[in-house]
Amino acid sequence: MVVPQRAPHIDNPGRDAQVPKTNLPLPEANIVETYSIGESKVHICDNYMAKTPEEINKVVMDMHEKAWAIIRDIQEKGGAV
């Protein structure tokens, strides 16, 4: 069933909602690979990756904390994990 829209998307037809642009300065990207997916390009930059053991450990610990928070939230709502 088609759901009518009150106002059609005229700024960005056929795509997801626009992401607001920020004026934050970004470091120069060191692009190591580029992929094309449809009309989009994905650049893989290696200067944004954790490289030292301390940086890697921090990323892993952050991931674990966020994952456990999600699991606890699902369990509190009665869901199965």
Residue pairs with C-beta under 8 A, 6 or more apart in sequence:
9 15
11 18
12 18
27 47
28 47
29 43
29 45
29 47
29 48
30 45
30 46
30 47
31 43
31 44
31 45
32 44
32 45
32 46
33 43
33 44
34 41
34 42
34 43
34 44
35 41
35 42
35 44
36 42
50 56
50 58
50 59
71 81
74 80
74 81
75 81
